[in-house]
Amino acid sequence: MIIVFGVADWPFYARVIRAETLSIREREFVVAGRALGMSHARVIFRQIFPNLGLGVQPPTPAWGNMLGEGRVYMLNSWWIAAFPGLAIFVTTLVINLMGNGRRDWPDPHMKL
């Protein structure tokens, strides 16, 4: 179902990404990079891609944002990054175990 939604909705995402890329292309840091003689590929990968802003933005609470912000304080306050990292690990482990159980449940060869 995810693949169907991805195939069906790709024009919408392509338009959003194209519009954002065209907006970023005209900003000062990209123009400065071109003026310094950067190649097109370098401008794309070093200036435009990192500034597309895809994903959850920093004011929104997310485990990945918490983990990234807590990285700065790892030496003094390890728990700021440790608990979101642990939550990501446990959630991923549970989803994988549930998926394995769901896969093995209807398989008659896996029954003992």
C-alpha positions in Angstrom: 0.0 0.0 0.0 2.9 2.4 0.8 4.3 1.7 -2.7 0.9 2.5 -4.3 0.7 5.8 -2.4 4.3 6.6 -3.3 3.7 5.9 -7.0 0.4 7.8 -7.1 1.5 10.9 -5.2 5.0 11.4 -6.6 4.0 14.3 -8.8 2.9 16.3 -5.8 6.2 15.7 -4.0 8.2 16.4 -7.2 6.4 19.8 -7.5 7.1 20.7 -3.9 10.8 19.8 -4.1 11.2 21.6 -7.5 9.6 24.8 -6.1 11.8 24.7 -3.0 14.9 24.0 -5.2 14.1 27.0 -7.4 13.7 29.2 -4.3 17.0 28.1 -2.8 18.8 28.5 -6.1 18.4 32.2 -6.0 19.6 32.7 -2.4 22.9 34.5 -1.6 25.0 31.5 -0.5 24.3 29.7 -3.8 25.1 32.8 -5.9 28.3 33.2 -3.8 29.2 29.6 -4.4 28.8 30.1 -8.2 30.9 33.3 -8.0 33.6 31.3 -6.3 33.7 28.9 -9.2 32.0 25.9 -7.7 30.9 23.2 -10.2 27.2 22.6 -10.7 27.4 19.2 -8.9 29.2 20.8 -5.9 26.6 23.6 -5.6 23.8 21.0 -5.7 25.3 18.6 -3.2 27.0 21.1 -0.9 24.6 24.1 -1.0 21.1 23.1 -2.2 20.5 19.6 -0.9 21.4 20.4 2.8 19.1 23.4 2.7 15.9 21.8 1.2 14.5 21.4 4.7 12.8 18.0 4.1 11.8 16.2 7.3 10.7 17.3 10.7 11.7 20.9 11.4 13.5 21.7 14.8 10.7 23.2 16.8 8.6 20.0 16.4 9.5 17.4 19.0 10.9 14.3 17.4 13.3 11.6 18.6 15.7 12.4 15.8 15.7 16.1 16.6 16.2 15.3 20.3 19.1 13.0 19.5 20.8 15.5 17.2 20.4 18.4 19.7 21.6 16.2 22.6 24.8 15.2 20.7 26.3 18.6 21.7 25.9 17.8 25.4 27.1 14.1 25.4 30.1 14.7 27.7 28.2 16.6 30.4 24.6 15.4 30.2 24.6 12.0 28.4 20.9 11.3 29.2 19.8 14.1 26.8 20.8 12.0 23.8 20.7 8.5 25.4 17.0 8.3 26.1 15.8 9.4 22.6 18.4 7.0 21.1 17.1 4.2 23.4 13.5 5.0 22.4 14.5 4.8 18.7 16.3 1.5 19.3 13.5 -0.2 21.3 10.8 1.0 18.8 12.8 -0.3 15.8 13.5 -3.6 17.6 9.8 -4.1 18.5 8.7 -3.3 14.9 11.2 -5.8 13.5 10.2 -8.5 16.0 6.5 -8.0 15.3 7.2 -8.1 11.5 9.2 -11.4 11.9 6.4 -12.9 14.0 3.8 -11.8 11.5 5.9 -13.4 8.7 6.4 -16.7 10.6 2.9 -17.0 12.0 1.0 -18.3 8.9 4.0 -20.3 7.6 3.3 -24.1 8.3 7.0 -24.9 8.0 7.9 -22.8 11.0 5.6 -24.7 13.4 7.3 -27.2 15.6 
